[in-house]
Structure formats: structure tokens, C-alpha cells
Amino acid sequence: MIGTITPPLGFVLFVTAKVADVPFDKVTRATAPFLVPLVGVLAAITLWPPLTTWLPSLVLGR
């Protein structure tokens, strides 16, 4: 998700800007607030790997 919405290879941004007929820079600025939680979660699961297995183990009871 992070790779598809970050320039310079943000293909989703290019498609969204074209479909909505909105300038690319405006679409890029609108997605900036969403990058903060995405990068935060990426840092959390990178620095603390048990976080990724906690919910499945809770649901599956293992």
C-alpha cells in the first residue's frame, strides 16, 4: 500500500488523478495524512514482530 501511493512510482496516484480529473500534486497532498499511520504501523511490525502473529494466535487459539 505504501509503495502504490508514494511518488515517484505511485501508480495509484496517477490513476486516481486521471480518473478524478484532479491535478497530481493535489492528489499527492491529499494522501499525505494517510502515510503517517501507514509508516507507523510498518515501523511497529518491523520493530516488534510478535505483533503480526498476536491476532491470528488469538483468533485461532494457538
TORVEX-621532 format. One record per atom (N, C-alpha, C, CB): residue in three letters; atom name; x, y, z. Coordinates in steps of 0.05 Angstrom, whole numbers, plus 5000, padded with zeros to 4 digits. Glycine has a CB too. Layout:
# TORVEX-621532
('ALA', 'CA', (X, Y, Z))
...
//
This chain:
# TORVEX-621532
('MET', 'N', (5017, 4976, 5000))
('MET', 'CA', (5000, 5000, 5000))
('MET', 'C', (5017, 5025, 5000))
('MET', 'CB', (4981, 5000, 5024))
('ILE', 'N', (5038, 5025, 5016))
('ILE', 'CA', (5055, 5049, 5018))
('ILE', 'C', (5068, 5054, 4991))
('ILE', 'CB', (5076, 5045, 5040))
('GLY', 'N', (5077, 5033, 4978))
('GLY', 'CA', (5091, 5036, 4952))
('GLY', 'C', (5073, 5046, 4930))
('GLY', 'CB', (5103, 5010, 4944))
('THR', 'N', (5047, 5040, 4931))
('THR', 'CA', (5029, 5048, 4910))
('THR', 'C', (5019, 5076, 4913))
('THR', 'CB', (5006, 5029, 4909))
('ILE', 'N', (5022, 5088, 4936))
('ILE', 'CA', (5012, 5116, 4939))
('ILE', 'C', (5035, 5136, 4944))
('ILE', 'CB', (4993, 5117, 4962))
('THR', 'N', (5060, 5128, 4942))
('THR', 'CA', (5081, 5147, 4946))
('THR', 'C', (5095, 5153, 4920))
('THR', 'CB', (5102, 5136, 4967))
('PRO', 'N', (5100, 5178, 4914))
('PRO', 'CA', (5114, 5185, 4890))
('PRO', 'C', (5143, 5176, 4892))
('PRO', 'CB', (5113, 5215, 4884))
('PRO', 'N', (5158, 5171, 4872))
('PRO', 'CA', (5153, 5176, 4844))
('PRO', 'C', (5139, 5153, 4829))
('PRO', 'CB', (5178, 5183, 4830))
('LEU', 'N', (5136, 5131, 4842))
('LEU', 'CA', (5123, 5108, 4828))
('LEU', 'C', (5095, 5103, 4839))
('LEU', 'CB', (5140, 5083, 4832))
('GLY', 'N', (5081, 5123, 4847))
('GLY', 'CA', (5054, 5120, 4858))
('GLY', 'C', (5034, 5116, 4837))
('GLY', 'CB', (5047, 5144, 4875))
('PHE', 'N', (5033, 5092, 4826))
('PHE', 'CA', (5015, 5087, 4803))
('PHE', 'C', (4986, 5093, 4811))
('PHE', 'CB', (5018, 5059, 4794))
('VAL', 'N', (4978, 5086, 4835))
('VAL', 'CA', (4951, 5092, 4844))
('VAL', 'C', (4945, 5121, 4843))
('VAL', 'CB', (4946, 5080, 4872))
('LEU', 'N', (4964, 5137, 4850))
('LEU', 'CA', (4961, 5166, 4850))
('LEU', 'C', (4956, 5176, 4822))
('LEU', 'CB', (4984, 5181, 4863))
('PHE', 'N', (4972, 5166, 4803))
('PHE', 'CA', (4969, 5175, 4775))
('PHE', 'C', (4941, 5167, 4764))
('PHE', 'CB', (4991, 5162, 4758))
('VAL', 'N', (4932, 5143, 4770))
('VAL', 'CA', (4906, 5134, 4760))
('VAL', 'C', (4884, 5150, 4773))
('VAL', 'CB', (4903, 5104, 4766))
('THR', 'N', (4886, 5154, 4799))
('THR', 'CA', (4866, 5169, 4814))
('THR', 'C', (4864, 5198, 4803))
('THR', 'CB', (4871, 5169, 4844))
('ALA', 'N', (4886, 5210, 4799))
('ALA', 'CA', (4886, 5238, 4789))
('ALA', 'C', (4874, 5239, 4761))
('ALA', 'CB', (4915, 5249, 4788))
('LYS', 'N', (4880, 5219, 4744))
('LYS', 'CA', (4869, 5219, 4717))
('LYS', 'C', (4839, 5214, 4717))
('LYS', 'CB', (4883, 5198, 4700))
('VAL', 'N', (4830, 5194, 4733))
('VAL', 'CA', (4802, 5188, 4733))
('VAL', 'C', (4785, 5211, 4745))
('VAL', 'CB', (4797, 5162, 4750))
('ALA', 'N', (4795, 5223, 4767))
('ALA', 'CA', (4781, 5244, 4780))
('ALA', 'C', (4785, 5271, 4767))
('ALA', 'CB', (4789, 5246, 4809))
('ASP', 'N', (4803, 5272, 4747))
('ASP', 'CA', (4809, 5298, 4733))
('ASP', 'C', (4818, 5319, 4753))
('ASP', 'CB', (4785, 5308, 4717))
('VAL', 'N', (4836, 5311, 4771))
('VAL', 'CA', (4847, 5329, 4791))
('VAL', 'C', (4878, 5330, 4786))
('VAL', 'CB', (4841, 5318, 4820))
('PRO', 'N', (4890, 5352, 4791))
('PRO', 'CA', (4919, 5354, 4787))
('PRO', 'C', (4934, 5334, 4806))
('PRO', 'CB', (4929, 5382, 4793))
('PHE', 'N', (4956, 5324, 4796))
('PHE', 'CA', (4971, 5303, 4810))
('PHE', 'C', (4981, 5314, 4837))
('PHE', 'CB', (4994, 5294, 4794))
('ASP', 'N', (4991, 5338, 4838))
('ASP', 'CA', (5001, 5349, 4863))
('ASP', 'C', (4980, 5352, 4885))
('ASP', 'CB', (5014, 5376, 4859))
('LYS', 'N', (4955, 5357, 4876))
('LYS', 'CA', (4933, 5359, 4896))
('LYS', 'C', (4926, 5331, 4907))
('LYS', 'CB', (4908, 5371, 4882))
('VAL', 'N', (4927, 5311, 4891))
('VAL', 'CA', (4922, 5284, 4900))
('VAL', 'C', (4944, 5275, 4919))
('VAL', 'CB', (4919, 5264, 4876))
('THR', 'N', (4968, 5282, 4912))
('THR', 'CA', (4991, 5274, 4929))
('THR', 'C', (4989, 5287, 4957))
('THR', 'CB', (5017, 5282, 4916))
('ARG', 'N', (4982, 5313, 4957))
('ARG', 'CA', (4979, 5326, 4983))
('ARG', 'C', (4956, 5315, 4999))
('ARG', 'CB', (4975, 5356, 4979))
('ALA', 'N', (4935, 5306, 4986))
('ALA', 'CA', (4912, 5295, 5000))
('ALA', 'C', (4918, 5268, 5013))
('ALA', 'CB', (4888, 5292, 4981))
('THR', 'N', (4937, 5253, 5002))
('THR', 'CA', (4944, 5226, 5013))
('THR', 'C', (4965, 5228, 5035))
('THR', 'CB', (4953, 5208, 4991))
('ALA', 'N', (4977, 5251, 5038))
('ALA', 'CA', (4999, 5254, 5058))
('ALA', 'C', (4990, 5247, 5087))
('ALA', 'CB', (5009, 5282, 5058))
('PRO', 'N', (4966, 5255, 5096))
('PRO', 'CA', (4959, 5247, 5123))
('PRO', 'C', (4956, 5217, 5127))
('PRO', 'CB', (4933, 5261, 5131))
('PHE', 'N', (4950, 5202, 5106))
('PHE', 'CA', (4947, 5173, 5109))
('PHE', 'C', (4974, 5159, 5110))
('PHE', 'CB', (4931, 5163, 5085))
('LEU', 'N', (4995, 5172, 5102))
('LEU', 'CA', (5022, 5160, 5103))
('LEU', 'C', (5032, 5158, 5132))
('LEU', 'CB', (5041, 5176, 5087))
('VAL', 'N', (5024, 5176, 5149))
('VAL', 'CA', (5034, 5175, 5177))
('VAL', 'C', (5026, 5149, 5191))
('VAL', 'CB', (5023, 5200, 5192))
('PRO', 'N', (5000, 5142, 5191))
('PRO', 'CA', (4994, 5116, 5205))
('PRO', 'C', (5005, 5092, 5190))
('PRO', 'CB', (4963, 5114, 5207))
('LEU', 'N', (5006, 5093, 5164))
('LEU', 'CA', (5017, 5071, 5149))
('LEU', 'C', (5046, 5066, 5156))
('LEU', 'CB', (5015, 5075, 5119))
('VAL', 'N', (5062, 5087, 5157))
('VAL', 'CA', (5090, 5084, 5164))
('VAL', 'C', (5093, 5077, 5194))
('VAL', 'CB', (5106, 5110, 5158))
('GLY', 'N', (5075, 5087, 5210))
('GLY', 'CA', (5076, 5080, 5239))
('GLY', 'C', (5071, 5050, 5243))
('GLY', 'CB', (5055, 5096, 5254))
('VAL', 'N', (5051, 5039, 5230))
('VAL', 'CA', (5046, 5010, 5232))
('VAL', 'C', (5068, 4994, 5220))
('VAL', 'CB', (5019, 5003, 5219))
('LEU', 'N', (5079, 5003, 5198))
('LEU', 'CA', (5102, 4989, 5186))
('LEU', 'C', (5125, 4988, 5206))
('LEU', 'CB', (5110, 5002, 5160))
('ALA', 'N', (5131, 5010, 5219))
('ALA', 'CA', (5153, 5011, 5239))
('ALA', 'C', (5147, 4992, 5262))
('ALA', 'CB', (5157, 5040, 5249))
('ALA', 'N', (5121, 4992, 5271))
('ALA', 'CA', (5114, 4975, 5294))
('ALA', 'C', (5117, 4946, 5288))
('ALA', 'CB', (5085, 4981, 5302))
('ILE', 'N', (5108, 4937, 5265))
('ILE', 'CA', (5111, 4908, 5258))
('ILE', 'C', (5139, 4901, 5251))
('ILE', 'CB', (5092, 4900, 5236))
('THR', 'N', (5155, 4920, 5243))
('THR', 'CA', (5183, 4915, 5237))
('THR', 'C', (5199, 4912, 5262))
('THR', 'CB', (5195, 4936, 5218))
('LEU', 'N', (5194, 4930, 5281))
('LEU', 'CA', (5210, 4930, 5306))
('LEU', 'C', (5200, 4910, 5326))
('LEU', 'CB', (5209, 4958, 5318))
('TRP', 'N', (5175, 4902, 5324))
('TRP', 'CA', (5163, 4883, 5343))
('TRP', 'C', (5148, 4861, 5328))
('TRP', 'CB', (5145, 4897, 5364))
('PRO', 'N', (5162, 4841, 5317))
('PRO', 'CA', (5149, 4820, 5300))
('PRO', 'C', (5127, 4805, 5314))
('PRO', 'CB', (5170, 4801, 5292))
('PRO', 'N', (5127, 4800, 5340))
('PRO', 'CA', (5104, 4785, 5351))
('PRO', 'C', (5077, 4799, 5348))
('PRO', 'CB', (5109, 4781, 5381))
('LEU', 'N', (5078, 4824, 5341))
('LEU', 'CA', (5053, 4839, 5337))
('LEU', 'C', (5038, 4828, 5313))
('LEU', 'CB', (5059, 4869, 5332))
('THR', 'N', (5052, 4817, 5293))
('THR', 'CA', (5039, 4807, 5269))
('THR', 'C', (5026, 4779, 5274))
('THR', 'CB', (5059, 4804, 5246))
('THR', 'N', (5036, 4765, 5294))
('THR', 'CA', (5024, 4738, 5300))
('THR', 'C', (5005, 4738, 5323))
('THR', 'CB', (5047, 4719, 5305))
('TRP', 'N', (5002, 4761, 5337))
('TRP', 'CA', (4985, 4762, 5360))
('TRP', 'C', (4956, 4758, 5353))
('TRP', 'CB', (4989, 4789, 5374))
('LEU', 'N', (4945, 4772, 5334))
('LEU', 'CA', (4917, 4769, 5327))
('LEU', 'C', (4910, 4742, 5316))
('LEU', 'CB', (4909, 4791, 5307))
('PRO', 'N', (4926, 4731, 5297))
('PRO', 'CA', (4919, 4704, 5288))
('PRO', 'C', (4920, 4683, 5311))
('PRO', 'CB', (4938, 4695, 5266))
('SER', 'N', (4939, 4685, 5329))
('SER', 'CA', (4940, 4666, 5351))
('SER', 'C', (4916, 4670, 5370))
('SER', 'CB', (4967, 4669, 5366))
('LEU', 'N', (4907, 4694, 5373))
('LEU', 'CA', (4884, 4700, 5389))
('LEU', 'C', (4858, 4687, 5377))
('LEU', 'CB', (4880, 4730, 5393))
('VAL', 'N', (4856, 4690, 5351))
('VAL', 'CA', (4832, 4681, 5337))
('VAL', 'C', (4832, 4650, 5334))
('VAL', 'CB', (4830, 4694, 5309))
('LEU', 'N', (4856, 4639, 5328))
('LEU', 'CA', (4857, 4610, 5323))
('LEU', 'C', (4862, 4595, 5349))
('LEU', 'CB', (4879, 4604, 5304))
('GLY', 'N', (4870, 4608, 5370))
('GLY', 'CA', (4874, 4595, 5396))
('GLY', 'C', (4899, 4578, 5398))
('GLY', 'CB', (4850, 4578, 5402))
('ARG', 'N', (4919, 4585, 5383))
('ARG', 'CA', (4944, 4570, 5384))
('ARG', 'C', (4964, 4583, 5402))
('ARG', 'CB', (4956, 4567, 5356))
//
